[in-house]
Structure formats: C-alpha cells, structure tokens
Amino acid sequence: MAKINKIVIANRGEIALRLIRAAREMGIATVAVHSTADADSMHARLADEAVCIGPPPSKDSYLDKRAIMSVAELTGADAIHPGVGFLAENQEFAEMVEAHDLIFVGPSPRHLGLMGDKIAAKQAAIEAGLPVVPGSDGAISDVDEARKLARDIGYPVLIKAASGGGGRGMKVARSDEELESALSTASREAKAAFGDPVVYIEKYLDNPRHIEIQILADAHGNVIHLGERDCSVQRRHQKVVEEAPSPALSEELRAEIGQRTADAVKFLGYRSVGTVEYLYQDGEFYFIEMNTRLQVEHPVTEMITGLDLVEHQIRVAAGEKLSLRQEDVKFDGHAFELRVNAEHPFNFMPSPGLVTAYHPPGGVGVRVDSHMFAGYRMPPHYDSLAGKIIVRARDRELAIKRCLRALMETHIDGITTNLELHDFILRQDAFRSGDITIHWLEQALEEREVAAGAGK
C-alpha cells in the first residue's frame, strides 16, 4: 500500500476546490496548477502550493502533460488527481504518471483506453453481461453498409463518435435520405473534436431516461454500487439537473441494476470510482458508456449516502481495500444538483466577466460547490460552469421546494447566469411529477419560446 503525502490537483474551478478540501481533511498536502488566467482563482489560493503552468488556452496549460509532470517532480508530490475533464480520462497521461512512479488517482491506463473507445467499451459491456442498444459491432464508414444496418435495426438510428462525448459527433438519421449526410457530418465533427473520425451506429431510442450507476471498486476485487442518478434533464446531450434517487425506479429495480453493474465492473477488473451510464425505456436498461472518473454530479450521491467519494477514490488509489460492503450503503432522502452556468438562461450565450457581487444560498440541506467570489473574473477560455447548488431533503417534493428556496436566496451580479432556467424547470408540472425523458427539456423550451412569441 502506497502512502500519499502530497497530491497535484491537475484541474481548475469548483472541482479543484472539491479535491483540495477532501485532501486537506485526509492530511494530504495539495499543489494547485493554474493558467495565467486563473492566477487569482480560489483553488490557487487555497492549495498549500500553487504553480503556474502556462497561458490561458487549455492546450498550453491544463492539457500540457509535461508541464504537470514537471510540477509533480519539482514539488515532490506522490500522486496526481486529474479531476474531471481535461486529462481525467487520458490514457497517455495516466501511463506517463505511472511511468514516473507516481500514483494516478483514477483507474488503470488500460481501463481508460478501453472505456475511452466507445466501440471497445460496448463490446466489453456485452462480455460483462450488460444489455446494450442494438447497433453495429464496430466502426462504420461505408454508406451502403450503414444503410443496410439501419434498415435491419429500424429507423431512427444514432451515429456516434467512437471517441469523446458530450454530444459532439452525434447525429440522428430518420431515413435513408438522411443517413449519408448524418454519417459524414458526425465523422467530421468527431475528427474536429477528438482527432478521431471513427463513428458507429445504434438504434435511436425515442423517449428514454438517462440513468447512471455510481460504482466504487478497489484493487483487491471488491466492488460496490452507490445507487443511481437520474440525469434526464438535458439540453443537447449536456446535463442540466441531476437527482438521486430516480423517481422512475423501484427499490427492487435499483438493487437489481446496481448489483448487475457492480458484477460487470468486477468482471472487468476495474479500480477507482466510475459511472456506468444507461438509457432506460419501457422497463429496459441499455448500456451506453462508462465514465472512468469522478462525475460533476457526484455530490447528489454523497448527499443521500453520507459518503465522501473523493476520499474513497484517493484511498483506493493508494491501494487500500474498501472500508464498505454493499450492505453498509444506505440511501436516505432525495437530492438534486443544479448546474449554475455563466450563460444566458434561454439562449445559452456564454457570459464571462467580473463577478461584482455573490451571495450563495444556505440553510438546512443546502450545499454549494463553487469557485466564485465577489471580485472573481470568470474567464472566457473554459467551460461556463460557475458552481453547483446541491440540495437534499427527506423526499422529492420537499427537495424541489428547497431548490426553489435556494434559488431565491442566490445572488450573483456582474455576469448572466442560468438561475432563471432552473426556476423554470422546477416549476414545470412534468418535472414535478417526474414524468420526463432526455428530450423533455428541449421540448419544454421550444414550447416556452412559441408561447412567448404568441404573446407579443
């Protein structure tokens, strides 16, 4: 078992703060890396040490593997935590870390590579006994082959990038006429976004929910699941609101899909935290991908289990056995996470700039993970996530009320945020009833726009 005394936080923003806080409670010193744009950031202020690694563009700073490795060597760190995004799922970086006898706080490079290739991940899921969406066995590049497969599984179909995620390199085709254009467009987008033009085809599910299972696994063959999160409130495949547990699952179904997922992860020999994502429709689950890292929405799981996922992730990386058995995991209450972005609530234009005033919500059952403060300048170089409002209550109805109360208390001046979007979502009858799919939010926003136009 390795001892971690100092850890480099290879990320920025609220997730970097989250990691620093967990490490400090564990008695582990932290080193923040930052770009020149983040020199005055909260994560650089609160870490034990902070080192500038380059100019604002990500490729010259947070994606610069050699610069981060140099920081680890110069500061005498034992480990590197990649956080979420940037290098979190980069196989080459993990191999580089381990080659220098440092601990990569995450899964093995082999699993990063396996699950980073969506085609290989799908095949691994099949071998592990998980249900998958009907589709191609591998890459598709020939239009005639694609057309035959699409007719066999039935339109509509979804063309997806083999690498990457976040909705890029994904196109829906509803007929032979649309297929060729969708195939070339998806491949072109995949090449531009991920450097890999490879795409594959799956059956397009019309009205699924997005359900993900949080797992925790050590290097000794112990795997547990921490229940599910419902991430169905999305716009352009980007999650907006997450909740746990899902209003669509019974306790029996939760236990069944959770255990099935844990068994599959054990079969694969995986180590670390991870999330297995499914589409859920008509009582059936379909594996879509595995995220081999900490998730942005991990706090909702923490709120209903009382566990610190980052602490467990670090302990597992150090070689410790899990301190929990499946029967030790208890689910208590209902939790939501509202992603607060620096963007217009309805046209979604980014709004970087100076935060002139900031007052976060508080009170019973409210947690805020954010790197904002009055006087902080939101840079235009990175994603627009400004923070997360996480709320827990004894049941879903009270949790929604508590979310609305938290939104009312939140005060942010100087930049535009999407707080009004969250208020809109929480007040919709369909959302309150829990009867939604991954297409619901976009449809609700279209209806809102139509109604607003009719009222002019």
N, C-alpha and C positions, 0 to 999 in steps of 0.2 A: 504493500500500500504506500502510495506516494504522499508526501507532505506538501501542501500548498501554503506558502508563506506570503507570496506576493503574486498578484494577478494583473495582467494588462487587459484593460477594457477596450476592445477594438471596435468601438461603436460610438454613437453620439446620442444626444437628445434624452427623452424620458427613459429609454431602455438602458442607457448607460448609467443614469442615476439609479435605476432599479437594481442593477448589478452591483454598483458601489455600496448601496445600502445593505444588501444581503451579505456581501463580503465583509463589511465592517462588523456586522453582528457576529460573524464567524471568526473574527480576529485576524482576518486576512488583509494585508495592505493592498492598496489599489494604485494603478498607474493609468491615468486617462491619456488617450491620444486625441488630438484635435487638429482641425484645419485652422488656418488663419481666420476664417470666418467665424469659428467657434472659440476664439481665444478667450472671450468673456463669458462663455457658457457655464451653466451651473455644474455640469459634470466635470469640467476642467477645474472649477473652484473647489468642489467637494472631495475630489480624489486626493489621496496622500501625495501623489506626484502627478504632474501634467507635462506632456511633451508635445510640441507642435510637429506635425509630420508632413505639412505641405500646404499648398494654396487651396482655395475653396472647392474646385472641381473634385468630385469623388475619386476619379481615376488617379488623381495626383495626391490623394490623401487617404481617405478611408478604404480605398481599394488597392492601395500601394502595399503589397505583401512584404516587400523587402524593408520598407520604412518601419512597418510594425514589428517585424522580426528584429530590426536594429534596436528599437525601443526596449524590447524584452531583454536583449543581451546587455544593453547599457545600464538598465535599472536592476538587473539581477532577478528578474521575475522567474517564477516556476511554471506559470500557466498563462494561457491566453483565452479569454472568453470573447467570442465573436458577436454575441448579442443576437439581433435579428436583422435580416437584410445584409447588405454589403457582402462580407466574406463568410457569413454564417453557414452557408451550405456549399462552400467552395472546396472541392476535394483536394486540389493542388495546394491550397493554403494549409489545410489540415495535415497533409503529408509533410509540408515544409516545417510546420510546428513540431511534429513528432520526430522528424529527422534531426532536429536540433535539441532533442531530449527534453522538450517542454511538453506540458500537458495541454492538449486541446480540449476545452470544456464543451464537449459535444460528442457525437457518435464517431465511429471509426471512419477513416477516409473511404474504405470500401463501401460502407453503407451510404455515405454522402454521394458517392458516384452512382451507386445502384439506384437510389431513390431520386437522384437528380435527373436521371434519364427516364422520362415518363413511360416509354415503351418497356424498358427493362423492369421498371417498378411494377407495371401491370402484370408482367409475366411472373415476377416474384410473388405478387399477391395471389395469383392463381395457384402457384405451387404451395403457398402457405394456407390455402383453403378459403380465401376470401372471395366473395362474389364480385364480379366486375361488370361494367357496362359492355354489352355486345359491341364488337368492333374489329378492327384489323389486328392481326397478330404482330405486326411490325410496321415499319415505315411505309408510307405510301407516296409515290412520286408520279406514277403513271395514271393518267386521267381515265383510261379505259378500265384499268384495274379498280380505281376508286369508284367509278360508276357502277361496276358490277357488284362490288361490295355494298354500296349504298342501297342498291335495289334489293339485295339479299336481306339486309337487316332492316330496311324500310326507312324512308324519309320521314322527318328531317334527320340529318346527321350533323355532327360537330367535327370540324377539322381542328386539331390541337397541336401545338408545338411540343416536340419531344423534350425540349429543354425549357427551363424557366417557368413562369406562371404569371399570376396577377391579371389574367385576361388577355395578355398580349399573345398574338399568334393563334387566336381562336376565332373561327368563323363558322356560322351556321349555313347549311345549304338545304333548301327545301325541295329541290327538284334537280333533274339532270342539267337543266339550263344554268342553274346557279352554281353547280358543283365545280366546274373548271375554274371559274373566277375565284370562288372561295378558296380552292386549293392553292392557287398561285399567290393570292393575297396573304393567306396565313403563312405560307412558306417564306414569303418576302418579309413579313413582319417578324417572324421568328429569327430570320437571319440578321435583321437590323437590331433586334432587341437582345438576342442571346448569342449571336455569332454562329448559330446552328439552324440551317433551313429545314431540318427534318421534321415532318409532321405525320400524324396518324389520324385515323377516323374512328369515331364512336357514335353509337346511337344517341340522338339528342332527346333527352327526357324533357317533356313539355312543362311539367309542374312539380319538380322535386323540391324538397327541403335540403339544406346543406347541414349535415350533421358530422361533427368531428369528435373523435375519441382521444382523450389525453392519456398517454401511457408514460410509465416510468420504469426503466429497466437498468439493472446493474450488470457488471461484467462476470457475474457468478451464476447467471441463468435465472435470476429472479425478475419477474415482470408483473406489474400490477397496472390496472387501469383506474383512472380518476374520474370516470363518468364522461358524459358528453357535453358539448357546447352546440347550441343551435346558432348558426351563422347565416340564416336565410335572408336577413335584411341586407341586400347588396345593391350596388349600382355599378354596372359594367364590370362585374365579377370582383369588385372591391367591397370588402366587408365594411358595414357602417355601424351596425349594432349587433352585439353578441349576447347570448344569455345562456344560463345553465340553472337547472336542467331544461331540456327541450319540452315545451308543452305538448309535443306530439308523441312522446314515448311513455309507455307504462314502465313501472319499476321492473317488471319481468323482462320486457324487451331491452331495457337499459342494461340489465345484468347480462342478458344473452349476447348482445352485440359487443359489450365491453369485454366479456371473457373471451369471446371469439377473436377479438382484436388482440388481446393480450397473448393468447395462444399463438397467433400468427407472428407477432413480434418476437416471441420466444423462439419460434421455429427459425426465424431469420437470424438469430443470434445478435440482435440489436442491443446497444447500450446507450443510455442517456435518456433525457426527456424526448418525446416525439409526439406527433399528432397524426393519426390516420383519418383521412377525410373521406366522407361518403356522400353520395346523393341518395336521398330516401324518398321513394314514391310508391304508393299503393302497397304499403306494408313491406317493401323490399329495400334492402341496402345494396348499394353498388360502390365499390372502391373506386376512388378517382386519383388519389395521390397520398403520399406520406411526407409530411414536413419534418425534416430531421433537425429541428432546432426548437428553441423557445418560441412560442407564438405571441404576437402582440396582445391577443385576448386571453393570455394565461391567467390574469387576475380574477376572472369570473370563477374559474375552477378553484383558485385559492380561497375565494370568499365563501364558497359552500363546503369546502373540505377543511378549512383551517390550516392548510399546509403551505409551506414556502417552497415553490417549485424550483426556484433558483438555488436555494440551499441544497436541496436534494440533488440537483443537477451537478453542482460542484462536488459534493461528497462522492457521487457515483464516478465522476471523472477522476477523482483521487484514488479510486479503487475500492472504496468502501462498499459493503453489502447494504442493500436496502434495509432500513430500520422498520419498515412497514410490511405487513401482509395484507392481502386483499380484504380480509375480514376486519382489518383495522380502519379501513377507509369508510367514513360516514358522511353522508350528504345531508346538509342542514340548510333549509331555506331556499331562496331564489335570488339570483344575481344577474345584473345587466352591466354591460360595458358600452359606453357611448364614446365613440372616437371623435374628439374635438379637433377639427382641421382648420388651418388658416386659409379659408376659401369661402367664396360666396355660398350661401346655403342652398341655392337652387340653380344657379348657372355654373357653379363649381369652379369659377376662375380663382386661381391662387391669389393669396393676399399677404405676401411677405411685407415686413416693415417693422417699425418700432412699436412695442407694446407700451403704451403710456400709462395704463392702469390695469391691475389684475387683482381680482379677489375670487379665490376658489370657493366652492361650496364646502359645507362641513356638516356636523351633526351625526346622529346615530346612523350607522350603516352606510356611511359615505366615505369613499376613498378616492383620492385624486393622484394620478401618476402624471406629472408634467414637469418640464424643464423651464417653463415660462416664469418670468418675474417682471415687475414694472421696471422698464428700462432695458428689457431684453429686445434685441433686434432679430426677428425671425428671418433667417437668410433665404434667398431665393434658389439656392443651389441644391436643396434636398427636398424630401417629400414634405407635405404640408401638415403632418401630424404635430399638433401643438400640445396634446395631452389626452388623457382618458379619464372620464368620470365613471367610477365603478360603484355600484350600489347593491346592497344586499338587504333583504327583508324576509320575514317569515313565510311569505307566499308571493306569488307573481303579481297579484293585484296591488298589494301594498308596495312592492318593489317599483311598479310603474308610477305610483303616486310619489314615491320617494325620489325617483328620477326627475319627475316634473318639478318637485320642490328644489332639487339640487340645481336644475337648470335656471330656475327663477333667481337663485342666490348668486349664480356665477356672473361675474362682471369682468369683461375684457374690452379695453379701449385701445385704439390705435391701429388695429387690424380687424378685418372682417373674418368672422368665424361661422361655422355651420350649426351653431346652437339652435337657431330657428328651425333648421331641418329636423333636429332631434325632437323638438317640441311638436312639430307636425306629425312625425312618425308615432310618437307616444299617444297622440290623441285620436288616431285612426281606429275605427271600430274593428277592422280586420286584424290589426296588430294587437289590440286589447284582447281579442278572442283567441289569438294565437293561430288563426287560420290563414297562414301565409306560405308563399313559396319564394324561391330565389328571384322570381320575376315580379313579385308584388310591388316592391318599392318603385321600380321604374314605371310600372303601370299606374301607381298612385300619383307619381309626379306628373305623368302625362295628363291624367285627369285633372289635376290641380291647375296645370297650365291652360287646359281647354276652358275650365271654369273661370279662370282669371281673364282669359281673352273674351269670353262671352259677357263678362261683367263690365267691360269697357264701353 
